[in-house]
Amino acid sequence: MDKIILKGIQFYGYHGVSEAEREVGQKYAVDIEIDYDLEPAGRSDNLNDTIDYSAIFRLVIEIGTSEKFLLIESLAQKIADAILSQFPIEKVLVRVKKLTPPIPGELEYAGVEIVRENL
């Protein structure tokens, strides 16, 4: 299956279990992978034959910056649900990365990855 990929959608959000995370906020990055047949768009060169990934980008930014979640699992689920309900797709992968998690020590990020399907 073909894929539409949006990698590294970044925003500043106020998600987390600790009060400090919800008040101060931090940077997040989201990756999206959508299984979609790209052959019609590849042959027609017409946006109507594919998914407008700029609309997906705007949706992720809207959810990430306008809502607050305790868990990044919940943020990922909300993004997946919104994509599946607003676009004619069957399967989406959502990866949410908390770029500066409140963990003593160095790490690149803490994150979750979920795959959801319309049945």
N, C-alpha and C positions, 0 to 999 in steps of 0.2 A: 504494500500500500504506500502511496505517496504521502508526504508530510508537508505541512506548513509549520515553520519553526520561528518562534520569536524568543530570542535568547538575551537575557540580561535587562529586562524591563525594570528600571529602577525608580524608586519613590521613597519618600520619607513618611513613615507611618508610626502610629501609636498603639502597637500591639504588644502584649506580653502579660505574664502572670504578675510580675512585680509592679507596684504602683509607680516606681520611678520610670519603668519602660513606657507605661501608659501616659505619663506626664511629659517626659523629656523626648521620647520617641527615638527612632533610629532609622538607618537606611536598610532597605530590603531590595532584593532582586528576585524577579520571577521569570522562569522559563516556561514557555508553552509549546507543546507539540500536538498538532491536530492531524489525525489520519484523514486524508481527503483525496479523492481522485482528481489529480491535476491535469490529466490528459485533455479534457475539453478546453480548459483555459490555455494550455500549451498550444493547442491547435488553432484556437480562435483568436488568441491575444485580446480577449475581452474580459474585463473585470467581473461582469455578470456571471461568468462561468467558474468563478472561484470564490474564496472567502476573502473579504477585505480585511487584511491583517491590521490595518490602522484602526479599524473599529474594535478589534480584539484588544489592541494596545490601550485604547482609550478606556475600555471597560475595566481592564486590570488596574489602571491608574485610579479610576473612579472608586472602585471597591477598596483598594489599598489605602487610599488617602481619606476617604469619607466615612469609613466604618472603623470600629475598634473591636479587636478580638483578643481574648486571653491567649489562645493557642494559634500557632501558625497552621496547625492542622485544620482549624476552622476557617482560617483565611483561604487556604488552598481549596477547601470544599466549596466555599462560597463562590470562588472564581470559577471552578469547574462547573458548578450548577448553573451559573449565569451564562457561561459560554454554551453549554449544551442546550439551554432553553432559548437562547437568542439567535443561534446560528444552526443551519441545517447540517450538523455533523453528528457522527455516531460515537466517536471516541476522542478523548482529550487527555493529555498528560500535563499536570501542573506541578512545577517544582518551585517551592518558596524557600528563599535563603535569607536568614537573618544575618546581616553582614557584621554586626558588632554585638554578638550575644553577651549577656552578663555572666560570663564564665571566666574564672581566674585562669589565666594562661592564654597562649596564642593558638588560634585556629582560623582558618580561612572564613568559615561560616558554619552555622548550624542550620539545618534545613529538613524539609520533608518533600516527598515526591508521591503524588497520587495519580492513579489512572482511573477515569470514570467513563462509563459508556451509557448511551441511550439504548434501552433494550426494546 
